[in-house]
Amino acid sequence: MDVTSSSNFPWVTVLALLPLIGTLGIMLTPRESHDTVKRVALGTSLVTLAGTVAMCLEYKTNGARFQFVQSYDWIKAFGVHYAVGVDGIALVLILMTAVLTPVIILASWHEAEDGKRGVRTFFALLLATEAIILGVFGSLDVFLFYVLFEAMLIPIYFLIGSYGGPRRSYAAVKFLLYSLAGGLLMLVAVIALFVVSAHRLKHGTFDYRALLAGDLHIGHGEQVALFLGFFIAFAIKAPLWPFHTWLPDAAAEAPTGVAVMLVGVLDKVGTFGFLRFCIPLFPWAARELAPYILGLCVTGILYGALLAIGQRDMKRLVAYSSVSHFGFIALGIFAFTTQGGSGATLYMVNHAFSTGALFLVVGFLASRRGSRMIDDFGGAAKVAPWLGAAVLVAGLSALSLPGLSTFVSEFLVLVGTFTVHRWFAVVAIFGIVLAAVYVLWMVQRTIHGPVREGIETFRDLGSREAWVIAPVLAVIVVLGIYPKPLLDAINPAVKHTFSTVRPHDPAPSVPVTLGGPR
Amino acid sequence: MQSIVGQVPGFVGATGAFDLTFLLVLIPAVSAAVLLLGGRRTNAWGHLLGCAAPIASFAIGLVLFFGLLGKNTNDRQVDQHLFSWVPAGSFHVSVSVLIDPLSAVFVLLITGVGSLIHIYSVGYMAHDPDRRRFFGELNLFVAAMLLLVLADNFLLLYVGWEGVGLASYLLIGFWSYKPTAAVAAKKAFLVNRVGDLGLSLAIMLMFTTFGSVSFRDVFDTASSAHRGTVTAIGLLLLLGACGKSAQFPLQSWLLDAMEGPTPVSALIHAATMVTAGVYLIARSHPIYDVSNDARVLVEIVGAVTLVMGAIIGCAYDDIKKVLAASTMSQIGYMMLAVGLGPGAYAIGILHLLTHGFFKANMFLGAGSVMHGMNDEVNMRRYGGLRKVMPVTFWTFAAGYLAIIGFPLTSGFFSKDKIIEAALDKGGPEGWVLGLLALAGAGLTAFYMSRLMIMTFFGNRRWAKDVHPHESPSVMTSPMVVLAVGSLVAGGLLVLGGSLQHFLTPSVGGSVEVGVHTIAPGVLTALTLVVIAGGVAAAWWLVARKPVPVEQPLNVTPVTWAARRSLYGDALNESVFMRPGAYLTRALVFFDGRGVDGAVNGFAAMVGGTSARARRSQTGFARSYALSMLAGATVVMAALMIARVG
């Protein structure tokens, strides 16, 4: 066993197992005892959260690059390991997952009752999803990552397909086909990576750290091919324009909680993959292709925002806004600067809460009106002021209001891009104006204006709903004022990640120390 | 000539009373949080807490102000570091507040006028069921505005900048169930966002150029940067300033913003927030000292807006919109002043302060009139209110005299100096700007006299069920205080050049120009003649015959255009909104047919027909399992080959 950090407690394994134990527990409870099932699910997710917090407290921001590492041979013949551990990027994403899962479970309290597979299966699948996602973020073996990456599809497929809206089957199948297509490409790349490592390192391996340390010197042509194999899989998952069309259908048809899990948490595996695999393993290809990818990102930022403006269905609006936001995340990643990379990582976390909040409040509105169509609303803030306030704050975080968490990450992404690719940043920044348009226009048509028919009976936020939305909004506010703890964990990891593509950020043209009189 | 370029004396760390600086922001912020999150429980005493917060900040502001006075001129920039906010590589921004002469006068303006308007609102909003929320949002505004002027770096300033924008959005839309209010709030936010693009890009360009976004680092090194870059920063900051201060070409939101309750118009859309653009330019003076091109554009924007606003103000019948147009115009004067460069910054700030008094005063007066007139805003429905609302009339009259520049009132000192400074620029630049500013003075006298006559004099044109009455003393007392300020503040501030001297560490000292284009005495006389002409014209056109209750339609094209605020909205509509709507619709169509169609085709190809796919999803799960199996087989096979190889 390999120990590279001061603590060798197997946090990742424990954290991934906790929800799995919960899943088993749920499957063992009687089918009819809905309340027990829900309590077990919520309790499990809270225990997992507590464990995650403990892990974060033990994490040393200036310590080893990967901490809490465990590595065992799994399929020795093929260099497959059970290797897990976290760097600062994985750490904050795991924390994000652990914080949001209880929220998602509480938000889904009554979602599953009409679903065709029953309440028990629903919560078991949710916890299984959490377990797999924690494993994905924690894995330090390419093969392990791939297996978990594909395994994520299964619970989400059933959650959408069995518990979703009217067009759930179509949405679930579309999601599956898209993901499978990406997964196949990645599979090819994973195999090819093994072949390459077998050639260069004498012994083929999937061990991520060995691949990093081995200095593979992959040929340029091969790098591009391998890079694209991973990249397209992640770009579909993220999703990046033009691989995004599965998202609006999947997110709109998924139950509210599942939509949060899918768009807020699970899709981050895509952008995480860019940072974890595409850039450090194939630096030459990443550098060469970055300008084209940045082009896709900027297109996606504007395209997603314009599409969001044009939506009449609130959930689809939120989904398209996420296409725009994922464009920002990838923009920061492929700018290869500390600000861009750290901003993008922080953006992943902030986006989970911001989009999560939006999906949740849209869910609250839709459950009252029995419709997701913007035209069916109007004046909700007058009859339900707390609900109106929640919609507003969620919306403001989506348009990155300074003072809220999303602003910090968006600004870092933009400034990090600006220092190296000025014009991409200048075009991308128009996305913030468009974001204000789609958010405020929706706010105006749903919660402002005269009270429409069917709205006057709206009840205000119930206590369960308040418990769902309040923590999310609190996180958005707190991280806007004090994002430093997260950034302190993220910064060193990002520096390591970019060490091969751009070891040093560009220097300012007129450094302050050379400036005028002091 | 005293050189002030690049001269930024060092900041001093905060000690003693200056450790309290952060409380200026924190007190109203906490109060806002209590009022907004406390719910109905705080209804009973919410307005009292709401008033106490800005008063407490005002008291601290006074302590700090006198603390500054007690220091040597060069030590009057005190920086309080609170905590590290955004660390990412070399990009490192902290939350720190800077109290210096410039921020100190703003603190006193914001909290002083702010406190008076809070007190007034107790009466004005007494019957509104959401009065507590009103005070919460007003406190939020005060906190954000104080953060804006106290920030010691551009990114933190940006937080305050958008914070006041948020408060403005919330308060314009305070009665959001009115569609006009909801639309106006959104419009204000969106137009400001366009300006914010400029501010954010400026900050990014600063970081790329200087490696820092703090005032001190940027200003210290501005003179050694590439001139073109500094000009770009200056222009981008100006774009931000145009949005916030409703200057051409981003002026269109301010008239609509009058949908908000009148105390909001007085505090946010007259006395403080809309002057933030002027603050930004004055604060960033080392940038404009380096880049002449950026500075000239500031002047031009100011001069154009001051005339535009004045023309629009002549045509409207809505009392609040006349005052709003007047605000645009007066901020145009301030912009012009700060665009004139070294020596004139303090004059711009002087006008900003006097305007804060007299315009807030008049807005509160307008609110008092509306209060007595069942919220009527159409001046054609007013008339003869002098007798029934004497306090309102006399206080309003004080503001009126100040804004037109009646000798020895506040506006007389500040506006005269701007006209003088513009002319003193000399050359065509000086003559054009000076004459525009002079013409603006005449127009101001005209539209303000028209407002006075239509509201307080002449025949009573009240609607049937309206019984105007004087407002309660909780409303009139703040008006009286502001009226006194309107009359004497200008004189006190220029006494012995006191404000100019005080502001020197922040914006540079005065520049003695040897020769005046026109001798000051002659110019003052000339200005007074122009003002008298404006007043006379208003009397001639408005006061001699009864004011028609219906708006006359046989008017000149200029009036016609001015009633439509010089087609600013029509332009936005045809250039941005309609093409934007078409583009969005086209993209929605494309995304459904083009991108998605291709994918669905692929899906149908893979899974047979898409209809079958919909029917049997379990079938898909099975084939998925099959494909995983196939995948695993492929992996194993490949691994074998690799090992063999």
Interface residues (C-beta under 8 A of the other chain):
Chain A: A77 F78 E150 L153 I154 Y157 F158 G161 S169 Y170 A172 V173 K174 L176 L177 Y178 L180 A181 G183 L184 L187 V190 I191 F194 V195 A198 H199 G204 P242 H244 T245 W246 Y303 L306 L307 I309 G310 Q311 T337 T338 Q339 S342 G343 G379 A381 K382 P385 W386 A389 L396 L401 P402 G403 F407 V408 F411 L412 L414 V415 G416 F418 T419 R422 A425 V426 I429 F430 I432 V433 A436 V437 L440 W441 V443 Q444 I447 H448 G449 P450 V451 I481 Y482 P483 K484 L487 D488 N491 K495 D505 P506 A507 P508 S509 V510 P511 V512 L514 G515 G516 P517 R518
Chain B: G6 Q7 G10 L36 G39 F83 S84 W85 V86 P87 A88 G89 S90 F91 R133 L155 Y158 V159 W161 E162 G163 L166 Y169 G173 S176 Y177 K178 P179 A182 V183 A185 K186 F189 L190 R193 V194 D196 L197 S200 L201 I203 M204 L205 F207 T208 T209 F210 G211 S212 D217 D220 T221 A222 S223 S224 A225 H226 T229 G580 L583 T584 R585 L587 V588 D591 V595 D596 V599 N600 F602 A603 V606 G607 S610 A613 R614 Q617 F620 A621 Y624 S627 M628 G631 V634 V635 A638 L639 I641 A642 R643 G645
